[in-house]
């Protein structure tokens, strides 16, 4: 397998590759979530128009085809409630998981369940030796996900910033890692 599955079911969530037909529903979920996302995600700071969402869906499709990023809608009962991606941006042998969730759906383990499903997909890919999750140190809710999944905090770094921090960030990235060996040992 050289790509993850386009649809992954792990109740209560179904992850599925983004589709152009998601435009209006996804835009609605994002715009409702903006106050919740703005403190943590630079892309959420400005206005989020239908054109912005259309570009996201186009980029998601292109990145999937290129193998650079595998983005999924997180759905529950058929409704889009967030986004999760496997991204090729942490160097050779590694993939990063990034995620966000509509605030009405937080605190129920949905992102943890979705991330666990993507960990499985990542380690089914050839050459993947580790999976990472990064978050700002002030975003403790995001840090709970890798902690619950058995990741190890491996680094804290203050990267050079070309843009200002978002309102919630302290500017220290926390890097969590799960190796293939750790994952296999936990499964035995």
SULTAKA-V518368 format. One record per helix or strand of 2 or more residues. SS is the DSSP state (helix for helix, strand for strand). FROM is the first residue (numbers start at 1). TO is the last residue. Records with the same first field share a line. If there is no record, write none. Layout:
SS=FROM-TO ; FROM-TO
This chain:
strand=7-10 ; 13-17 ; 69-76 ; 79-87 ; 94-101 ; 130-136 ; 152-157 ; 173-179
helix=20-37 ; 42-44 ; 50-66 ; 103-105 ; 110-124 ; 140-148 ; 180-187
